[in-house]
């Protein structure tokens, strides 16, 4: 028989009235209770996974990461072309590698910016 995963531990923190209101809005947008939303965000962070920001799931996060990468690649290529410079295969691969290594962080930042501006 499988033993159920009981939640027996508690974590508490103090927040200001404004911070509490922001957390409530985020939980409400995700259609979750405040406790469930906080637990999900904390566990996602602990597991190095993207948190679901205001209902933004992993699919949205992945799409944003790819869009960020594509934008960076296109801007770099267009800049080279505008300056009448060519791009070698090696340069293109280095550009792709650099963009891929940074796209997840940039996607998270962009989604958090949207989340913060929507909360205001």
C-alpha positions in Angstrom: 0.0 0.0 0.0 1.3 3.5 -0.9 1.6 5.9 1.9 0.0 9.3 1.2 2.3 12.3 1.0 1.1 14.2 4.1 2.0 17.8 4.5 3.0 18.1 8.1 5.4 21.0 8.0 4.7 24.7 7.8 6.7 27.7 6.5 5.8 31.3 7.5 7.0 34.7 6.4 6.0 38.3 7.1 5.0 40.6 4.2 3.7 44.1 4.1 0.0 44.9 3.2 1.0 45.8 -0.3 3.1 42.6 -0.8 0.2 40.5 0.6 -2.2 42.1 -1.9 0.3 41.3 -4.7 0.5 37.7 -3.6 -3.3 37.5 -3.4 -3.7 38.9 -6.9 -1.2 36.4 -8.3 -2.9 33.5 -6.6 -6.3 34.7 -7.8 -5.1 35.0 -11.4 -3.9 31.4 -11.1 -7.2 30.3 -9.7 -5.5 29.0 -6.6 -5.6 29.6 -2.9 -2.8 31.8 -1.6 -1.3 28.8 0.2 -1.4 26.5 -2.8 0.0 29.3 -5.1 2.9 30.0 -2.6 3.7 26.3 -2.2 3.8 25.8 -6.0 6.0 28.8 -6.5 8.4 27.8 -3.7 8.7 24.2 -4.9 9.2 25.2 -8.5 12.0 27.5 -7.4 13.6 24.8 -5.1 13.5 22.4 -8.1 15.0 24.9 -10.5 11.8 24.8 -12.6 10.0 27.9 -13.9 7.3 29.0 -11.6 3.9 29.4 -13.0 3.7 33.2 -13.0 0.0 34.2 -12.8 -1.1 31.1 -14.5 1.8 31.1 -16.9 2.8 27.5 -17.3 5.8 25.7 -18.7 4.5 25.9 -22.3 4.4 29.7 -22.2 7.8 29.8 -20.6 9.3 27.6 -23.3 7.7 29.6 -26.1 9.0 32.8 -24.5 12.5 31.4 -24.3 12.4 30.4 -27.9 11.1 33.8 -28.9 13.8 35.6 -26.9 16.4 33.4 -28.6 15.0 34.0 -32.1 14.9 37.7 -31.5 18.5 37.9 -30.4 19.7 35.8 -33.4 17.7 37.9 -35.9 18.9 41.2 -34.4 22.5 40.1 -34.6 22.1 38.8 -38.2 20.3 41.9 -39.4 22.9 44.1 -37.7 25.7 42.3 -39.6 23.8 42.6 -42.9 23.1 46.3 -42.3 26.8 46.8 -42.0 27.4 44.8 -45.1 29.3 42.1 -43.1 29.0 38.4 -43.7 28.4 35.8 -41.0 30.5 32.6 -41.1 29.1 29.3 -40.1 31.3 29.3 -37.0 30.1 32.8 -36.0 26.5 31.7 -36.4 27.1 28.6 -34.3 28.7 30.7 -31.5 25.8 33.1 -31.7 23.3 30.3 -31.4 25.2 28.7 -28.5 25.4 32.1 -26.6 21.7 32.8 -27.1 20.7 29.3 -26.1 22.7 29.6 -22.9 20.9 32.8 -21.9 17.4 32.4 -23.2 15.8 30.8 -20.1 17.0 33.5 -17.8 15.8 36.2 -20.2 12.5 34.6 -20.7 11.9 34.4 -16.9 12.8 38.1 -16.6 10.4 39.1 -19.4 7.6 37.0 -17.9 8.3 38.5 -14.4 8.2 42.0 -15.9 4.8 41.3 -17.4 3.6 39.8 -14.1 4.8 42.9 -12.1 3.2 45.4 -14.6 -0.1 43.5 -14.5 -0.1 43.5 -10.7 0.2 47.3 -10.6 
